[in-house]
Amino acid sequence: MGKILVVDDQFGVRRLLFETFQEDQHQVEMAANGAEALQMLITFEPDLILMDMKMPGMNGIETLGQIRALDRQVGVIMMTAYGDTQILEQAKDLDILYYIGKPFDLFELRERVREIFKGL
């Protein structure tokens, strides 16, 4: 299957997504913040990134901007508990595939990831 990088400052969310997508036969790595995500982008080379919008240090938009400077192709799903339309527009301008609100429906997220990997 594919390689997925989970980026979230909440350990419980990272662990849940890690275990879920490993069960689906994906290779999964985790990052707790934007700086770790950028390092994993280079070393792990994910096909898809599931990233939280609100993180300490570099937020999701700042991290996404730096990811796009390094890799225009990697798919990104943004996750957030905050529905700020200006931030969502910025994320869309940086070519996210999908936006999902927190708390998210794990079945919906799994289905979305399946659809993305069918298209790759």
GUBAKOL-169753 format. One record per residue: residue number from 0; chain; x negated, z negated, y negated of N, C-alpha, C in turn. Coordinates in steps of 0.05 Angstrom, whole numbers, plus 32768, in hexadecimal, padded with zeros to 4 digits. Last residue first. Layout:
% residues N
<num = NUM; cadena = A; n_x = X; n_z = Z; n_y = Y; ca_x = X; ca_z = Z; ca_y = Y; c_x = X; c_z = Z; c_y = Y>
...
% end
This chain:
% residues 120
<num = 119; cadena = A; n_x = 804A; n_z = 808B; n_y = 7F73; ca_x = 802D; ca_z = 808E; ca_y = 7F70; c_x = 8021; c_z = 80A2; c_y = 7F84>
<num = 118; cadena = A; n_x = 807F; n_z = 8082; n_y = 7F7F; ca_x = 8079; ca_z = 8096; ca_y = 7F6C; c_x = 805B; c_z = 809C; c_y = 7F68>
<num = 117; cadena = A; n_x = 807D; n_z = 8056; n_y = 7FA0; ca_x = 8087; ca_z = 806F; ca_y = 7FAB; c_x = 807F; c_z = 8086; c_y = 7F99>
<num = 116; cadena = A; n_x = 806E; n_z = 802F; n_y = 7F7B; ca_x = 805A; ca_z = 8038; ca_y = 7F8F; c_x = 8063; c_z = 8051; c_y = 7F9E>
<num = 115; cadena = A; n_x = 809E; n_z = 8029; n_y = 7F5F; ca_x = 8085; ca_z = 8032; ca_y = 7F51; c_x = 8071; c_z = 803D; c_y = 7F65>
<num = 114; cadena = A; n_x = 80C0; n_z = 8016; n_y = 7F87; ca_x = 80C6; ca_z = 8030; ca_y = 7F7A; c_x = 80AD; c_z = 803B; c_y = 7F6C>
<num = 113; cadena = A; n_x = 80A8; n_z = 7FE4; n_y = 7F91; ca_x = 80AA; ca_z = 7FF8; ca_y = 7FA6; c_x = 80AF; c_z = 8014; c_y = 7F9A>
<num = 112; cadena = A; n_x = 80B0; n_z = 7FCC; n_y = 7F5F; ca_x = 8095; ca_z = 7FD1; ca_y = 7F68; c_x = 8095; c_z = 7FE6; c_y = 7F7E>
<num = 111; cadena = A; n_x = 80E8; n_z = 7FC7; n_y = 7F60; ca_x = 80DB; ca_z = 7FD7; ca_y = 7F4B; c_x = 80BF; c_z = 7FDE; c_y = 7F53>
<num = 110; cadena = A; n_x = 80EE; n_z = 7FA4; n_y = 7F8B; ca_x = 80F9; ca_z = 7FBF; ca_y = 7F8D; c_x = 80EC; c_z = 7FD2; c_y = 7F78>
<num = 109; cadena = A; n_x = 80D6; n_z = 7F76; n_y = 7F76; ca_x = 80CB; ca_z = 7F83; ca_y = 7F8F; c_x = 80D4; c_z = 7FA0; c_y = 7F91>
<num = 108; cadena = A; n_x = 80F9; n_z = 7F6C; n_y = 7F4C; ca_x = 80DD; ca_z = 7F72; ca_y = 7F46; c_x = 80D1; c_z = 7F80; c_y = 7F5E>
<num = 107; cadena = A; n_x = 8129; n_z = 7F60; n_y = 7F68; ca_x = 8128; ca_z = 7F77; ca_y = 7F55; c_x = 810B; c_z = 7F7F; c_y = 7F50>
<num = 106; cadena = A; n_x = 8118; n_z = 7F33; n_y = 7F84; ca_x = 8120; ca_z = 7F4A; ca_y = 7F93; c_x = 8120; c_z = 7F63; c_y = 7F81>
<num = 105; cadena = A; n_x = 810E; n_z = 7F0F; n_y = 7F5A; ca_x = 80F8; ca_z = 7F18; ca_y = 7F6B; c_x = 80FF; c_z = 7F31; c_y = 7F7B>
<num = 104; cadena = A; n_x = 8122; n_z = 7F10; n_y = 7F1B; ca_x = 812E; ca_z = 7F12; ca_y = 7F36; c_x = 8118; c_z = 7F1E; c_y = 7F47>
<num = 103; cadena = A; n_x = 8102; n_z = 7EE3; n_y = 7EED; ca_x = 8108; ca_z = 7EFD; ca_y = 7EF8; c_x = 8115; c_z = 7EFB; c_y = 7F14>
<num = 102; cadena = A; n_x = 8110; n_z = 7EBB; n_y = 7EB4; ca_x = 8109; ca_z = 7EBC; ca_y = 7ED1; c_x = 8112; c_z = 7ED7; c_y = 7EDC>
<num = 101; cadena = A; n_x = 80F1; n_z = 7EF4; n_y = 7E98; ca_x = 80EE; ca_z = 7EDB; ca_y = 7EA8; c_x = 8105; c_z = 7EC9; c_y = 7EA1>
<num = 100; cadena = A; n_x = 80FD; n_z = 7F3B; n_y = 7E9A; ca_x = 80FF; ca_z = 7F20; ca_y = 7E8E; c_x = 80FB; c_z = 7F0A; c_y = 7EA2>
<num = 99; cadena = A; n_x = 80D2; n_z = 7F72; n_y = 7E9D; ca_x = 80E5; ca_z = 7F61; ca_y = 7EAB; c_x = 80E5; c_z = 7F45; c_y = 7E9E>
<num = 98; cadena = A; n_x = 80C6; n_z = 7FB6; n_y = 7E91; ca_x = 80C6; ca_z = 7F9B; ca_y = 7E85; c_x = 80DA; c_z = 7F8A; c_y = 7E95>
<num = 97; cadena = A; n_x = 809C; n_z = 7FEB; n_y = 7EA5; ca_x = 80B5; ca_z = 7FDC; ca_y = 7EA8; c_x = 80B1; c_z = 7FC1; c_y = 7E9B>
<num = 96; cadena = A; n_x = 806E; n_z = 8006; n_y = 7E98; ca_x = 8082; ca_z = 8013; ca_y = 7EAA; c_x = 809D; c_z = 8006; c_y = 7EA9>
<num = 95; cadena = A; n_x = 8052; n_z = 800D; n_y = 7E57; ca_x = 8059; ca_z = 7FFD; ca_y = 7E6E; c_x = 806E; c_z = 800C; c_y = 7E7F>
<num = 94; cadena = A; n_x = 8037; n_z = 8029; n_y = 7E2A; ca_x = 803E; ca_z = 8035; ca_y = 7E44; c_x = 8042; c_z = 8022; c_y = 7E5B>
<num = 93; cadena = A; n_x = 8033; n_z = 8014; n_y = 7DF9; ca_x = 801B; ca_z = 8013; ca_y = 7E09; c_x = 8021; c_z = 801A; c_y = 7E27>
<num = 92; cadena = A; n_x = 8066; n_z = 8016; n_y = 7DE7; ca_x = 8052; ca_z = 8028; ca_y = 7DDA; c_x = 8038; c_z = 8029; c_y = 7DEA>
<num = 91; cadena = A; n_x = 807A; n_z = 7FEB; n_y = 7E03; ca_x = 8083; ca_z = 8006; ca_y = 7E0A; c_x = 806F; c_z = 801A; c_y = 7DFF>
<num = 90; cadena = A; n_x = 8062; n_z = 7FC1; n_y = 7DE6; ca_x = 805C; ca_z = 7FC5; ca_y = 7E02; c_x = 8063; c_z = 7FE1; c_y = 7E0C>
<num = 89; cadena = A; n_x = 807C; n_z = 7FC7; n_y = 7DB5; ca_x = 805E; ca_z = 7FCA; ca_y = 7DB6; c_x = 8056; c_z = 7FD0; c_y = 7DD3>
<num = 88; cadena = A; n_x = 80B0; n_z = 7FBC; n_y = 7DC5; ca_x = 80AA; ca_z = 7FD6; ca_y = 7DBB; c_x = 808C; c_z = 7FDC; c_y = 7DBC>
<num = 87; cadena = A; n_x = 80AA; n_z = 7F86; n_y = 7DD2; ca_x = 80B1; ca_z = 7F99; ca_y = 7DE7; c_x = 80AB; c_z = 7FB5; c_y = 7DDE>
<num = 86; cadena = A; n_x = 809F; n_z = 7F71; n_y = 7D9F; ca_x = 808A; ca_z = 7F70; ca_y = 7DB3; c_x = 8090; c_z = 7F84; c_y = 7DCA>
<num = 85; cadena = A; n_x = 80D2; n_z = 7F7B; n_y = 7D88; ca_x = 80BA; ca_z = 7F87; ca_y = 7D7C; c_x = 80A3; c_z = 7F87; c_y = 7D91>
<num = 84; cadena = A; n_x = 80F5; n_z = 7F5C; n_y = 7DA8; ca_x = 80F6; ca_z = 7F79; ca_y = 7DA9; c_x = 80DE; c_z = 7F87; c_y = 7D9D>
<num = 83; cadena = A; n_x = 80EB; n_z = 7F26; n_y = 7DCF; ca_x = 80E4; ca_z = 7F30; ca_y = 7DB5; c_x = 80E2; c_z = 7F4F; c_y = 7DB5>
<num = 82; cadena = A; n_x = 80FE; n_z = 7F04; n_y = 7DFA; ca_x = 8109; ca_z = 7F1F; ca_y = 7DF6; c_x = 8103; c_z = 7F2A; c_y = 7DDA>
<num = 81; cadena = A; n_x = 80D7; n_z = 7EDF; n_y = 7E26; ca_x = 80DE; ca_z = 7EE3; ca_y = 7E0A; c_x = 80E6; c_z = 7F00; c_y = 7E05>
<num = 80; cadena = A; n_x = 80C3; n_z = 7EDC; n_y = 7E56; ca_x = 80DB; ca_z = 7ECC; ca_y = 7E53; c_x = 80E6; c_z = 7ED0; c_y = 7E36>
<num = 79; cadena = A; n_x = 80A8; n_z = 7F17; n_y = 7E76; ca_x = 80A9; ca_z = 7F03; ca_y = 7E61; c_x = 80C4; c_z = 7EF4; c_y = 7E60>
<num = 78; cadena = A; n_x = 807D; n_z = 7F47; n_y = 7E90; ca_x = 8090; ca_z = 7F32; ca_y = 7E96; c_x = 8090; c_z = 7F1E; c_y = 7E7F>
<num = 77; cadena = A; n_x = 8070; n_z = 7F8C; n_y = 7E99; ca_x = 806D; ca_z = 7F74; ca_y = 7E88; c_x = 8084; c_z = 7F61; c_y = 7E90>
<num = 76; cadena = A; n_x = 804C; n_z = 7FB4; n_y = 7EC4; ca_x = 8066; ca_z = 7FA8; ca_y = 7EC0; c_x = 8062; c_z = 7F8E; c_y = 7EB0>
<num = 75; cadena = A; n_x = 8024; n_z = 7FEE; n_y = 7EC3; ca_x = 8027; ca_z = 7FD2; ca_y = 7EB9; c_x = 8045; c_z = 7FCB; c_y = 7EB8>
<num = 74; cadena = A; n_x = 7FF5; n_z = 8019; n_y = 7EE4; ca_x = 8011; ca_z = 8011; ca_y = 7EDE; c_x = 8013; c_z = 7FF4; c_y = 7ED6>
<num = 73; cadena = A; n_x = 7FBD; n_z = 803A; n_y = 7EC9; ca_x = 7FC7; ca_z = 8024; ca_y = 7ED9; c_x = 7FE4; c_z = 801D; c_y = 7ED0>
<num = 72; cadena = A; n_x = 7FAC; n_z = 8062; n_y = 7EA4; ca_x = 7FBC; ca_z = 8069; ca_y = 7EBB; c_x = 7FCA; c_z = 8051; c_y = 7EC9>
<num = 71; cadena = A; n_x = 7F87; n_z = 8054; n_y = 7E7E; ca_x = 7FA1; ca_z = 805E; ca_y = 7E74; c_x = 7FB5; c_z = 8061; c_y = 7E8B>
<num = 70; cadena = A; n_x = 7F59; n_z = 8024; n_y = 7E77; ca_x = 7F67; ca_z = 8033; ca_y = 7E8C; c_x = 7F83; c_z = 803B; c_y = 7E83>
<num = 69; cadena = A; n_x = 7F42; n_z = 800E; n_y = 7E49; ca_x = 7F32; ca_z = 8013; ca_y = 7E61; c_x = 7F3F; c_z = 8025; c_y = 7E75>
<num = 68; cadena = A; n_x = 7F6B; n_z = 800B; n_y = 7E25; ca_x = 7F52; ca_z = 8016; ca_y = 7E1C; c_x = 7F3F; c_z = 801D; c_y = 7E33>
<num = 67; cadena = A; n_x = 7F91; n_z = 7FF1; n_y = 7E44; ca_x = 7F95; ca_z = 800E; ca_y = 7E3E; c_x = 7F7C; c_z = 801B; c_y = 7E33>
<num = 66; cadena = A; n_x = 7F7C; n_z = 7FBD; n_y = 7E42; ca_x = 7F7E; ca_z = 7FCB; ca_y = 7E5C; c_x = 7F81; c_z = 7FE9; c_y = 7E57>
<num = 65; cadena = A; n_x = 7F83; n_z = 7FB3; n_y = 7E0C; ca_x = 7F68; ca_z = 7FB5; ca_y = 7E17; c_x = 7F67; c_z = 7FC3; c_y = 7E32>
<num = 64; cadena = A; n_x = 7FBB; n_z = 7FB1; n_y = 7E0A; ca_x = 7FAC; ca_z = 7FC3; ca_y = 7DF9; c_x = 7F90; c_z = 7FC8; c_y = 7E03>
<num = 63; cadena = A; n_x = 7FC5; n_z = 7F87; n_y = 7E2E; ca_x = 7FCE; ca_z = 7FA2; ca_y = 7E34; c_x = 7FBF; c_z = 7FB7; c_y = 7E23>
<num = 62; cadena = A; n_x = 7FB1; n_z = 7F5C; n_y = 7E10; ca_x = 7FA5; ca_z = 7F63; ca_y = 7E29; c_x = 7FAC; c_z = 7F80; c_y = 7E31>
<num = 61; cadena = A; n_x = 7FD6; n_z = 7F5D; n_y = 7DE5; ca_x = 7FB9; ca_z = 7F60; ca_y = 7DE0; c_x = 7FAB; c_z = 7F69; c_y = 7DF9>
<num = 60; cadena = A; n_x = 8005; n_z = 7F54; n_y = 7E03; ca_x = 8002; ca_z = 7F6D; ca_y = 7DF3; c_x = 7FE5; c_z = 7F72; c_y = 7DED>
<num = 59; cadena = A; n_x = 7FFC; n_z = 7F21; n_y = 7E1B; ca_x = 8000; ca_z = 7F39; ca_y = 7E2B; c_x = 7FFC; c_z = 7F53; c_y = 7E1C>
<num = 58; cadena = A; n_x = 7FC8; n_z = 7EFF; n_y = 7DF5; ca_x = 7FE3; ca_z = 7F02; ca_y = 7E00; c_x = 7FE5; c_z = 7F1C; c_y = 7E10>
<num = 57; cadena = A; n_x = 7F8E; n_z = 7EDB; n_y = 7DFD; ca_x = 7F98; ca_z = 7EF6; ca_y = 7DFA; c_x = 7FB4; c_z = 7EF7; c_y = 7E05>
<num = 56; cadena = A; n_x = 7FA0; n_z = 7E9A; n_y = 7DF9; ca_x = 7F89; ca_z = 7EAC; ca_y = 7DF4; c_x = 7F94; c_z = 7EC7; c_y = 7DED>
<num = 55; cadena = A; n_x = 7FD8; n_z = 7E93; n_y = 7E27; ca_x = 7FC5; ca_z = 7E88; ca_y = 7E13; c_x = 7FAD; c_z = 7E9B; c_y = 7E10>
<num = 54; cadena = A; n_x = 800D; n_z = 7EC3; n_y = 7E2A; ca_x = 7FF7; ca_z = 7EB5; ca_y = 7E37; c_x = 7FE5; c_z = 7EA9; c_y = 7E21>
<num = 53; cadena = A; n_x = 8044; n_z = 7EE8; n_y = 7E33; ca_x = 803B; ca_z = 7ED1; ca_y = 7E23; c_x = 8026; c_z = 7EC1; c_y = 7E33>
<num = 52; cadena = A; n_x = 804C; n_z = 7F11; n_y = 7E59; ca_x = 8048; ca_z = 7F18; ca_y = 7E3D; c_x = 803C; c_z = 7F01; c_y = 7E2D>
<num = 51; cadena = A; n_x = 802E; n_z = 7F1B; n_y = 7E99; ca_x = 803E; ca_z = 7F0A; ca_y = 7E87; c_x = 8038; c_z = 7F12; c_y = 7E6A>
<num = 50; cadena = A; n_x = 802B; n_z = 7F54; n_y = 7EC2; ca_x = 801F; ca_z = 7F43; ca_y = 7EAE; c_x = 8033; c_z = 7F35; c_y = 7E9C>
<num = 49; cadena = A; n_x = 8016; n_z = 7F77; n_y = 7EF6; ca_x = 802E; ca_z = 7F67; ca_y = 7EEF; c_x = 8024; c_z = 7F52; c_y = 7EDB>
<num = 48; cadena = A; n_x = 7FFB; n_z = 7FB6; n_y = 7EFF; ca_x = 7FF6; ca_z = 7F9B; ca_y = 7EF4; c_x = 8011; c_z = 7F8F; c_y = 7EED>
<num = 47; cadena = A; n_x = 7FE4; n_z = 7FE3; n_y = 7F31; ca_x = 7FFA; ca_z = 7FD8; ca_y = 7F22; c_x = 7FF3; c_z = 7FBC; c_y = 7F18>
<num = 46; cadena = A; n_x = 7FB5; n_z = 7FF0; n_y = 7F48; ca_x = 7FC8; ca_z = 8006; ca_y = 7F43; c_x = 7FDE; c_z = 7FFD; c_y = 7F30>
<num = 45; cadena = A; n_x = 7F76; n_z = 7FD1; n_y = 7F33; ca_x = 7F92; ca_z = 7FD1; ca_y = 7F3D; c_x = 7FA1; c_z = 7FEB; c_y = 7F37>
<num = 44; cadena = A; n_x = 7F3B; n_z = 7FC5; n_y = 7F39; ca_x = 7F47; ca_z = 7FDF; ca_y = 7F34; c_x = 7F64; c_z = 7FE1; c_y = 7F3F>
<num = 43; cadena = A; n_x = 7F18; n_z = 7F9A; n_y = 7F3E; ca_x = 7F2D; ca_z = 7F9D; ca_y = 7F52; c_x = 7F3A; c_z = 7FB9; c_y = 7F51>
<num = 42; cadena = A; n_x = 7EF4; n_z = 7F9D; n_y = 7F12; ca_x = 7EEB; ca_z = 7F97; ca_y = 7F2D; c_x = 7EFF; c_z = 7F9E; c_y = 7F43>
<num = 41; cadena = A; n_x = 7F14; n_z = 7FAC; n_y = 7EE5; ca_x = 7EFB; ca_z = 7FBA; ca_y = 7EEB; c_x = 7EF3; c_z = 7FB6; c_y = 7F08>
<num = 40; cadena = A; n_x = 7F3E; n_z = 7F89; n_y = 7EE6; ca_x = 7F44; ca_z = 7FA6; ca_y = 7EE3; c_x = 7F2B; c_z = 7FB6; c_y = 7EEC>
<num = 39; cadena = A; n_x = 7F25; n_z = 7F58; n_y = 7EE5; ca_x = 7F31; ca_z = 7F61; ca_y = 7EFF; c_x = 7F37; c_z = 7F7F; c_y = 7EFE>
<num = 38; cadena = A; n_x = 7F19; n_z = 7F55; n_y = 7EAE; ca_x = 7F03; ca_z = 7F55; ca_y = 7EC2; c_x = 7F0D; c_z = 7F60; c_y = 7EDD>
<num = 37; cadena = A; n_x = 7F4C; n_z = 7F54; n_y = 7E99; ca_x = 7F3A; ca_z = 7F6A; ca_y = 7E92; c_x = 7F23; c_z = 7F6C; c_y = 7EA6>
<num = 36; cadena = A; n_x = 7F5F; n_z = 7F24; n_y = 7EAF; ca_x = 7F6C; ca_z = 7F3D; ca_y = 7EB6; c_x = 7F5A; c_z = 7F55; c_y = 7EB0>
<num = 35; cadena = A; n_x = 7F3F; n_z = 7EFE; n_y = 7E95; ca_x = 7F3C; ca_z = 7F02; ca_y = 7EB2; c_x = 7F48; c_z = 7F1C; c_y = 7EBB>
<num = 34; cadena = A; n_x = 7F54; n_z = 7F06; n_y = 7E61; ca_x = 7F38; ca_z = 7F0A; ca_y = 7E67; c_x = 7F33; c_z = 7F0F; c_y = 7E84>
<num = 33; cadena = A; n_x = 7F8B; n_z = 7EF6; n_y = 7E68; ca_x = 7F83; ca_z = 7F12; ca_y = 7E61; c_x = 7F66; c_z = 7F18; c_y = 7E67>
<num = 32; cadena = A; n_x = 7F93; n_z = 7ECB; n_y = 7EA2; ca_x = 7F94; ca_z = 7ED1; ca_y = 7E85; c_x = 7F8A; c_z = 7EEE; c_y = 7E81>
<num = 31; cadena = A; n_x = 7F91; n_z = 7EC5; n_y = 7ED8; ca_x = 7FA0; ca_z = 7EB0; ca_y = 7EC9; c_x = 7FA2; c_z = 7EB7; c_y = 7EAB>
<num = 30; cadena = A; n_x = 7F9C; n_z = 7EF3; n_y = 7F0C; ca_x = 7F8D; ca_z = 7EEC; ca_y = 7EF4; c_x = 7F9E; c_z = 7ED9; c_y = 7EE3>
<num = 29; cadena = A; n_x = 7F97; n_z = 7F08; n_y = 7F50; ca_x = 7FA4; ca_z = 7EF9; ca_y = 7F3B; c_x = 7F91; c_z = 7EF4; c_y = 7F24>
<num = 28; cadena = A; n_x = 7FA6; n_z = 7F3E; n_y = 7F7D; ca_x = 7F93; ca_z = 7F2C; ca_y = 7F71; c_x = 7FA2; c_z = 7F1F; c_y = 7F5A>
<num = 27; cadena = A; n_x = 7FB9; n_z = 7F5E; n_y = 7FBA; ca_x = 7FC1; ca_z = 7F50; ca_y = 7FA1; c_x = 7FAA; c_z = 7F3E; c_y = 7F98>
<num = 26; cadena = A; n_x = 7FCD; n_z = 7F95; n_y = 7FDD; ca_x = 7FB5; ca_z = 7F85; ca_y = 7FD7; c_x = 7FBC; c_z = 7F78; c_y = 7FBC>
<num = 25; cadena = A; n_x = 800C; n_z = 7F93; n_y = 8000; ca_x = 7FFB; ca_z = 7F9C; ca_y = 7FEA; c_x = 7FE2; c_z = 7F8A; c_y = 7FE9>
<num = 24; cadena = A; n_x = 8032; n_z = 7F84; n_y = 8027; ca_x = 801A; ca_z = 7F92; ca_y = 802F; c_x = 8009; c_z = 7F9E; c_y = 8018>
<num = 23; cadena = A; n_x = 8058; n_z = 7F61; n_y = 8018; ca_x = 8060; ca_z = 7F7D; ca_y = 8018; c_x = 8048; c_z = 7F8F; c_y = 801D>
<num = 22; cadena = A; n_x = 803C; n_z = 7F32; n_y = 8017; ca_x = 804E; ca_z = 7F36; ca_y = 802D; c_x = 8057; c_z = 7F53; c_y = 802F>
<num = 21; cadena = A; n_x = 8024; n_z = 7F3A; n_y = 7FE5; ca_x = 8013; ca_z = 7F3B; ca_y = 7FFE; c_x = 8024; c_z = 7F3F; c_y = 8016>
<num = 20; cadena = A; n_x = 804F; n_z = 7F32; n_y = 7FC5; ca_x = 8045; ca_z = 7F4D; ca_y = 7FC8; c_x = 8030; c_z = 7F50; c_y = 7FDE>
<num = 19; cadena = A; n_x = 8058; n_z = 7EFA; n_y = 7FCC; ca_x = 806D; ca_z = 7F0E; ca_y = 7FD0; c_x = 8062; c_z = 7F2A; c_y = 7FD5>
<num = 18; cadena = A; n_x = 8027; n_z = 7EE2; n_y = 7FBE; ca_x = 8031; ca_z = 7EE0; ca_y = 7FDA; c_x = 8046; c_z = 7EF5; c_y = 7FE0>
<num = 17; cadena = A; n_x = 8025; n_z = 7EF1; n_y = 7F87; ca_x = 800F; ca_z = 7EF7; ca_y = 7F9A; c_x = 8019; c_z = 7EF7; c_y = 7FB6>
<num = 16; cadena = A; n_x = 8053; n_z = 7EDA; n_y = 7F73; ca_x = 8050; ca_z = 7EF8; ca_y = 7F73; c_x = 803A; c_z = 7F00; c_y = 7F86>
<num = 15; cadena = A; n_x = 8047; n_z = 7EA3; n_y = 7F7B; ca_x = 8060; ca_z = 7EAF; ca_y = 7F86; c_x = 805D; c_z = 7ECE; c_y = 7F88>
<num = 14; cadena = A; n_x = 8017; n_z = 7E9E; n_y = 7F5D; ca_x = 8017; ca_z = 7E9A; ca_y = 7F79; c_x = 8030; c_z = 7EA6; c_y = 7F87>
<num = 13; cadena = A; n_x = 8029; n_z = 7EA8; n_y = 7F28; ca_x = 8014; ca_z = 7EB9; ca_y = 7F34; c_x = 8015; c_z = 7EB7; c_y = 7F53>
<num = 12; cadena = A; n_x = 804E; n_z = 7E7F; n_y = 7F22; ca_x = 8057; ca_z = 7E9B; ca_y = 7F21; c_x = 8043; c_z = 7EAD; c_y = 7F2E>
<num = 11; cadena = A; n_x = 802C; n_z = 7E52; n_y = 7F26; ca_x = 8042; ca_z = 7E55; ca_y = 7F39; c_x = 804C; c_z = 7E72; c_y = 7F3A>
<num = 10; cadena = A; n_x = 8008; n_z = 7E57; n_y = 7EFA; ca_x = 7FFE; ca_z = 7E5A; ca_y = 7F16; c_x = 8015; c_z = 7E60; c_y = 7F2A>
<num = 9; cadena = A; n_x = 8010; n_z = 7E7B; n_y = 7EC1; ca_x = 801E; ca_z = 7E67; ca_y = 7ED2; c_x = 8016; c_z = 7E6B; c_y = 7EEF>
<num = 8; cadena = A; n_x = 7FFA; n_z = 7EA6; n_y = 7EA9; ca_x = 7FEC; ca_z = 7E8C; ca_y = 7EA5; c_x = 7FF9; c_z = 7E76; c_y = 7EB5>
<num = 7; cadena = A; n_x = 7FF1; n_z = 7EE2; n_y = 7ECC; ca_x = 8003; ca_z = 7ECF; ca_y = 7EC1; c_x = 7FF5; c_z = 7EB4; c_y = 7EBF>
<num = 6; cadena = A; n_x = 7FEB; n_z = 7F1D; n_y = 7EEC; ca_x = 7FDF; ca_z = 7F0F; ca_y = 7ED5; c_x = 7FF4; c_z = 7EFC; c_y = 7EC9>
<num = 5; cadena = A; n_x = 7FDC; n_z = 7F3C; n_y = 7F27; ca_x = 7FF0; ca_z = 7F2B; ca_y = 7F1B; c_x = 7FE2; c_z = 7F1A; c_y = 7F05>
<num = 4; cadena = A; n_x = 7FCF; n_z = 7F7C; n_y = 7F3D; ca_x = 7FC3; ca_z = 7F65; ca_y = 7F2F; c_x = 7FDA; c_z = 7F56; c_y = 7F21>
<num = 3; cadena = A; n_x = 7FD1; n_z = 7FA0; n_y = 7F79; ca_x = 7FE1; ca_z = 7F94; ca_y = 7F64; c_x = 7FD1; c_z = 7F7D; c_y = 7F58>
<num = 2; cadena = A; n_x = 7FCB; n_z = 7FDB; n_y = 7F9C; ca_x = 7FBC; ca_z = 7FC4; ca_y = 7F92; c_x = 7FCA; c_z = 7FBA; c_y = 7F79>
<num = 1; cadena = A; n_x = 7FF7; n_z = 7FF2; n_y = 7FD2; ca_x = 7FE9; ca_z = 7FF3; ca_y = 7FB8; c_x = 7FDA; c_z = 7FDA; c_y = 7FB2>
<num = 0; cadena = A; n_x = 7FEF; n_z = 8000; n_y = 8018; ca_x = 8000; ca_z = 8000; ca_y = 8000; c_x = 7FEE; c_z = 8000; c_y = 7FE7>
% end
